[in-house]
Amino acid sequence: MQRAGANAVKAMIDDVIVEKLDVEKIFSSSKRTFRIADLGCSVGPNTFVAMQNITDAVQLKYQSQGFASQMPEFQVFFNDHASNDFNTLFASLPPERPYFATAVPGSFHGRLLPNFSLDFVYSSYALQCLSKVPEELLNKNSAAWNKGRVHYASAPDEVAQAFTTQFAKDKTAFLDCRAKELVVGGLMVLMPGIPNGIPHSSSLTGGIFDFLGQCLMVDTFNLPVYFASPKEMTRLLERNECFSIERMEITLPYARADGLIVQACAMHLRAGMEGIISKHFGVEIIDELFDPFCKKEEEFISMLESKYNEGDQLFIVLKRI
Ligand SMILES: C[S@@+](CC[C@H](N)C(=O)[O-])C[C@H]1O[C@@H](n2cnc3c(N)ncnc32)[C@H](O)[C@@H]1O
């Protein structure tokens, strides 16, 4: 599913590199190495496809600008939490890759690299992850006590507000750090999010997490994820002032809601949430938990269809100014 999301924006990234990457500026200000980071890269292989696409597009851009004889070398920084299985990632690196590979373990909510060390930042399906669950959700006496749910999608306003505030704190820290690490003129491509003006409960991601919540039915566990709208992201970016918004749009990466999508959604959720859920409940429940998705296929498809046309992937391109 993440691959479908990345494929859906490949052409958009190619366009962005053609239109927005100021090769001359980057070339003259820096060096002969073009540095790319994938933040929240996981264990592959999606990251390899994305990094290949970006290096291909940058090479084409250098050629078209008359810098073919001075093609830079590429370095890719693969970032994820230190607990990520970097061994699997590095053992499966494509042998013919056009870049030098470097691991950067640590949270992207903090600094990862020295000042001005990146020309291009890519992050796919990772920015929705919060640094923690807002504390008030676990307090029985708080208006934000999230009884019987694992997510804010269909929760009272106080719950959603606590998530919104946590997201704003985390992403402010994220933007501050990237503003230091990106060179002036460097680009950053981020996704996903939700459309403007629809309640969280009506979004595709909201529906999926509600569905998971109905399978879990617990009071003390919440998923530390939040999907922001273009409006929310714009507000955070205006406060930061180090980036111009070059592109921001909602895309719909999946062609149809059918049995394949149910399987893909279950795998998508399992890939992203298995670690957090098994840490809280133990690994024994995982197979059983994700099984209902397929057992309730009809119900799940009709939920997906009812929310489907909205699009669920926010594609953002920022330039360091
Ligand atoms: C759903 S996966 C997406 C993986 C990959 N980008 C893709 O599109 O297939 C989200 C990844 O983000 C990572 N992640 C979440 N929060 C992070 C953080 N604060 N710093 C670095 N990585 C993080 C997770 O560990 C996980 O590997």
PDBQT file of the ligand as one rigid body, heavy atoms in Angstrom, charges set to zero:
ROOT
HETATM    1  C1  LIG A 401       4.574   3.099   7.884  1.00  0.00    +0.000 C 
HETATM    2  S1  LIG A 401       6.300   3.030   7.922  1.00  0.00    +0.000 S 
HETATM    3  C2  LIG A 401       6.709   3.711   6.343  1.00  0.00    +0.000 C 
HETATM    4  C3  LIG A 401       7.968   3.154   5.788  1.00  0.00    +0.000 C 
HETATM    5  C4  LIG A 401       8.411   3.657   4.436  1.00  0.00    +0.000 C 
HETATM    6  N1  LIG A 401       8.712   5.074   4.465  1.00  0.00    +0.000 N 
HETATM    7  C5  LIG A 401       7.414   3.348   3.343  1.00  0.00    +0.000 C 
HETATM    8  O1  LIG A 401       6.800   4.276   2.806  1.00  0.00    +0.000 OA
HETATM    9  O2  LIG A 401       7.252   2.170   3.028  1.00  0.00    +0.000 OA
HETATM   10  C6  LIG A 401       6.754   4.343   9.036  1.00  0.00    +0.000 C 
HETATM   11  C7  LIG A 401       8.211   4.314   9.444  1.00  0.00    +0.000 C 
HETATM   12  O3  LIG A 401       8.520   5.543  10.117  1.00  0.00    +0.000 OA
HETATM   13  C8  LIG A 401       9.375   5.251  11.198  1.00  0.00    +0.000 C 
HETATM   14  N2  LIG A 401       9.298   6.329  12.186  1.00  0.00    +0.000 N 
HETATM   15  C9  LIG A 401       8.238   6.693  12.925  1.00  0.00    +0.000 A 
HETATM   16  N3  LIG A 401       8.543   7.725  13.733  1.00  0.00    +0.000 NA
HETATM   17  C10 LIG A 401       9.834   8.027  13.495  1.00  0.00    +0.000 A 
HETATM   18  C11 LIG A 401      10.733   8.986  14.039  1.00  0.00    +0.000 A 
HETATM   19  N4  LIG A 401      10.348   9.839  14.983  1.00  0.00    +0.000 N 
HETATM   20  N5  LIG A 401      11.996   9.027  13.575  1.00  0.00    +0.000 NA
HETATM   21  C12 LIG A 401      12.407   8.158  12.592  1.00  0.00    +0.000 A 
HETATM   22  N6  LIG A 401      11.597   7.215  12.058  1.00  0.00    +0.000 NA
HETATM   23  C13 LIG A 401      10.331   7.146  12.501  1.00  0.00    +0.000 A 
HETATM   24  C14 LIG A 401       8.843   3.927  11.710  1.00  0.00    +0.000 C 
HETATM   25  O4  LIG A 401       9.799   3.278  12.522  1.00  0.00    +0.000 OA
HETATM   26  C15 LIG A 401       8.534   3.195  10.421  1.00  0.00    +0.000 C 
HETATM   27  O5  LIG A 401       9.636   2.468   9.952  1.00  0.00    +0.000 OA
ENDROOT
TORSDOF 0
